[in-house]
């Protein structure tokens, strides 16, 4: 197997793993935030802000993985 075909096989697997990881990470972040909001309703604003910032970072990592496919050298 040459490098081009290895890259053609590895990128879809990597994108799938990145999407799976982002989905699991977002689910855990939102579930944790919802549980924290239920336990401390007076801190909803701070918890929600931290959750949104964390979700943005998780989504950014998934987008970086997607963009790497378009920026990768084609052989």
HELIX and SHEET records of a PDB file:
HELIX    1   1 UNK A    3  UNK A   39  1                                  37    
HELIX    2   2 UNK A   41  UNK A   43  5                                   3    
HELIX    3   3 UNK A   44  UNK A   71  1                                  28    
END                                                                             
